[in-house]
Amino acid sequence: MDLNKIRNDFPFLKRGIIYFDNAASSQKPRQVIDAIKEFYEMHYANVHRGIHKLSEEATDAYEKARENIARFINAQPDEIVFTKNSTEALNLIAYSIFKTFPESTIVSTVMEHHSNFVPWQQLCKEHGWPFEVLKINREGKLLFENIGDVFAITHASNVLGTINDLKAIKEIIGDKILVGDGSQAVPHLKVDVKKMDIDVYAFTGHKMLGPTGIGVLYVKSDLLKRLKPFLYGGDMIARVYIDKTIFAEPPARFEAGTPMIAQAIGLSKAVDYLKSIGMDNVRKHEIGLLNYAMKRMEEVKELEIIGPDDVNERTGLIAFNINGFHPHDIASFLDKHNIAVRSGMHCAHPLHDFLGLKGSVRASFYIYNTKEEIDRFTEALQKLDV
């Protein structure tokens, strides 16, 4: 992995800002930016609706993007539904499951991002379904219980960094439905939905070098064919009559309206970029940064890291607090040193409540970050008490 070459691909880095907010959203390489620009300039048209050359070019690029993204997680193209983000993907699956499998017990966890917690919580409130929440131990690891019909569990926590073994959970629950939120996993780990045997898996493009406005929902083919659509309108129908509508086959029946064409093409180019590096190399680089950062952060007085101590059990992020300082004050102080981190409750209020914390600071790393940046980060933190 040629770190200098990678850094040269990211125009943003010329600004000299240390970007440690990758868990919120990653920066974009010029290859992704150029692919989107070229589509808008030379190939733009709506898809699936025209027989002219531009529409055919756009449709071909859009569907090839679906194929490429499917291969990236070892899925079939017809198991991939494009949404505008993972939040929409998880809402879509929640309400489609409700319409298809009424009276289910939903199980989520205290470590979920709100995207994989609130939709299920509200669905259960609206329809009187049981809603169970799994807890974690002191090391930030999930305490699993097989107590439901549908399990909505993050693959990796956006605060703790904890990586959950979804394959092992699926083996325990058998034919019950497992919904995985892969938003913090797909950018950092080699994901194979077939090896995990997971039923549903959602992730978003903007955290993995792609543009905003594109999410991916994987659903096993046999389950996807059984699910009823959530949104209605154009491009998700086979035929409409005055008194009835015949819906298109999946995945089209779940993609109502004009889709995220340019965004899908941009995400496909991001996938190409990550494949050129190799996800094993991405993971190796992040583990190296994690090891280095956690050792350097031990030098900062009163600093407490949240989540697993073993870097092999977490993704490339570190949430922490420093006694005597509010998380927002720390983030503001670092911003003055040209270091971007995230502070607050990170769309994970139940987790912070469970841990008895009012918030935390999160530094999250990616392929273009360096140990030298971590040095500047920890040196800045050591100046907090000056």
N, C-alpha and C positions, 0 to 999 in steps of 0.2 A: 504494500500500500504506500504510494508516493504522496506523502502529506503535502509537500510543497506544490505538486501538480494539482492536487485537489483544491487547495486554497486559492490557486490561480483561477480556478473555474467559478469562483464566487465573487462577483463584482462588489457585493456589499462590503466585503472585508477591507476594501480600499479606504473605508471611512475610519478605520482604526478602532472601532468599537469591539470590545470583547463580548461576544454574544453567548451567554449561558442561559438562554431562555428557550431552548430547543424543545422542551416538553410541551410548551405552549404552541410553538410553531417553528419550523426550521426555515433557514434561508434557502434561496433557490440558485442552482448553478445556471450559467448562461445557456447551457444546452436546453434546459427546460424553457427558459425565457424565449430563446430563439424559436423553438418548436411552436409555441403558442403564437408568436408574432408572425411566423410564416403561414400558419393556418389562417389567421385573420386576414393577412395580406393577399394570399394567393389561392386559397382553397375553400373559403367560407361559403357555406350554404346550409340550409336545414337538412336533417337526415331523414331517411326512410320515407320520404314523401314525394320525391321528384325523380324524373327520368332523365334530367339534363346532366351534363358532365360534372358540374360543380357539386350537385347533390350526391352524385355517385361517388365522387372523390371524398366528400365529407363523410358519407356513410361508411365507406371502406376504411377510412382512418379511424373512425369512431369504433367500429366493430373489431378492427385489429388491436386497438387499445384494450378492449375488453379481453381479447384472447391473451394478450401479453400480460396483463394484470392477473388474469386467472392462472396462467402458468407460474407466476411469481409465488403464489401460495399453493400450487399444485391442485388447482380446481379446474373444472370444465367451464368454458365460456358461458354456457346456458345456466350456470349456477351463480353467476355474478350479476347483481343488480346495482346500477349506479344511482347514488343519491347525492345530495349536496354536501353532506358531511356524515360523520358517524352518529351524531345525535339524531338526524333524520332517519338513518338506517335503523337505529335501535327503537325509535318510535314506530317506524313502519312494521318491524317484526313484532313488537309488543301488541299492536292493535290487530295485526293479521292473525296472530296466535289467538287473541281473544275471540275474533270472529269465527275461527276454525275449531278451537278447542275450549269451549266455555267451561267454567267452573274448575279452573286449575288452581293449584297452590303454587305461588311464585316465591322463589328463594333468591335473594340478592345478598350482598355482603356489605359490611361497614366500611370497606376500603374502596367502594366504587366511586368513580366520577359521577356527578349528578346525571350525566347522559344515560347511564345504565342503572340508575336508581329511581329517579323521579318518574319516568314513564311507567315503570312497573308499579311503583307506589300509588300513583294516581289512578292507574287502571284498576288496581285492587280496591281502592277507595270508592270509585265510581260504581263498581259492579259487585262489591261485597266478597271479593276473593280473599283468601288468606294470604298474608304477606309476611314472610319470615326473613330475618336478617342474620347472617352468619357473622361471628365475631373473629377477632384475631388475638394472637398471644403477644407477649411482651416484645418479641423479636419481629413483630409485624407479619407473621405468617398466619395463613388462614386456618381457622378451626372448622373443618368441614363436617357437615352432617347431611345425610341423605333423607331430607324431610319434605321434599316437594315434587311437583310435576314438571316445572320449568325452572331451570337454574340460570340466572343472569350474573355472570362472574367475569371480572376483568382478567385479562391475561397477564397484565403488569400494572401495578398501581402507579398513578401519576404523582403520588406523594411519597410513599414508602419505597418505591422502586421494586417492591416484592414481585417476583415472577411466580405465578401460580401454575401448577402442573395440571393443565386442562385435560391432557390425555388420561392421567390417573383418575381425575374426577369423573370423566366420561365412562371409564371402566367400572367405576363404583355405581353410577346411576343407571347404567344400561340403556334401556329404550326411552328413558325420560329425555326431555329436550334440554340441551346445553347451549346457551347463548354466550359467546365470548366477545368481550370488548377488546379488540386488538389494537386500539389507537396508539398505545404506548409500547406495543410489542413489534408490530410489523416493521417500523423504521429501524429497529435495533437487533432483531433476532431473525434467524432463519425459520420461517413459519411454513408448516406443511399441514393443511387442514385435513388431508386424508390420513396422515399418520396420527394426528390427534383424534380423528374420528368425531370431530365436533359437528354439531348440527347446524349451528348458525355462528357466523363470525363477522364482525363489523370493524372497519378501520377507516381512517380519513387520509386524504392526500397531502394536506398542507404540513403535516408533521414529518413527512418522508420525502422532502425536497420538491414536492408537487405544489400546484397552485391551490388557493382556497376555492371553495365551492364545489368540491368533488369528494364524495365518500363512496365506500364500497361495502356492499352487503353480500356475503357468501351464505347460501343456504343449500344444504344437501338437495340433490335433484328430486328425490322422492317426496321430501317434505315440501319443497317449493311448489311442486305441482298440486299439492293438497291445500295450500294456503289461499285464502281469499284476499283480493286486493284491498289496499287501504285508501289509495287516492284514485279518483275517477276523472276521465277527460279524454283528451286526444292521445293518440299513439299507443294506447294500452288496450285497444279494442280490435276485434276481428270484424264485427258487424253490429250496427245499431239499427233497431227497428223502433217504431213508435211505442210498442209495449214491452220491449225487452232489449237487452244488450248481451252479445256474446263476446267474452273477453279474449284477448290474444293469449297465446301460450307464454309461459315464463321464458326469459325474464321480462319480456315486453309489458306484460300485464301489471308489473310493479313500477313502471317508468312512465307515469302519466305526464303528458305535455312535452314541450321541447326540452331535450336533455342537456346535460352539461358537456357539450361537444368539445370545445376548446380545452376545458379543464381535464377531460378524460385523456385527450391527446397529450397534454402537459404531464399528467400523472404517468402515462405510459413511458414518456421520455425519462421521467424520474426513476422509474423502475429499471430502465435500461442503464441508467447511471449507477444505481446501486448494484446491479448485477455485474457491471464492469469492475467494480471494486471487490465484490464478493461479500455476502452477508457474514461469513465467518471472519473476514478481515474487519468488517465494521464492528462486530462484537469484540474481537481481540483488541482493537484500538480503544474502545470504550472501557473495557476492563482495565487496561493500562492506565487510562486517565482516572478511573475511579480509585484504583489502588493509590496512585500518586496523590490525588486530591484528599482522600481520607487521611493519609499520613500527614500531609501538610496542614490540614485543618486541626489536627491534634495540637498544633502549636498555638492555636488561638484560644485565649483564656475564656472559660465559661461557655464554650461552644458545645452544643449537644446535637449529634446527628440522629435523625429519626429513621427507623427501618433496619433491615438486616445488616449485620456486621460483615458477612461474607459477600464479597463483590460478585461472586458467581450466582448469588441468589437475588440479584437486583439488576435493573437496567441502569443506563448511564445518567442517573440523576441523584442528587443529594439534597434532601430537605433538612433544614437545621434551624436551631434557635440559639441566640446568645443571651445569656442571663443579663437582665438590666436594659435590654434594647428591644423595642417593638420591631417586628418584621418589616414594616413599611419604612421605618427609619433606617434600617440596615440597607434595604434596597435603594433608598434615596441617596444614602451615603456612597454606595457603590456606583450609582449612576454618575455621580460627580467625578468618579475615577474612570469613567467611560467603560463601565462593566454593567451589562444588562442581565439582571436576574428577575425572578418572579417572587412576589410576596403576597401573603393573604391566606385564604383557606383553599385555594386551588380547585374550586368547584367540588370540594370534598368535605362539606360541613359535618356530616355524621362521623367521619373519621377523626376530624380534629376534636369534636365533642367527646368522642370515645377516649381519645388520648389526653383529654383535659387541656387542650391547647387553644389559644385564641387565634392562632395562625402560625405560619412558618415561612422561612425563606427557602427558595428552591433554586439550586444551580443545576442546570441540565446540559450535558455535553453531546456533541455529535462529531461527525467525521472530519470536520475542518478545525476542531479545537485542538489546542496544544498544551503541553506541560508548562511552557513559558507563560501562557495565559493564566494557568492555575497559580503559578508563582505570584503574578501580579494581583490576582484575586485574594489569595491568603495574606499577602503583604498589606493590602488595603484593609482587610478585616482586622489585622493587628493594630491598625491605627485608630480603631473605633474608640478606644479608651483614652486617646490623647486629648 
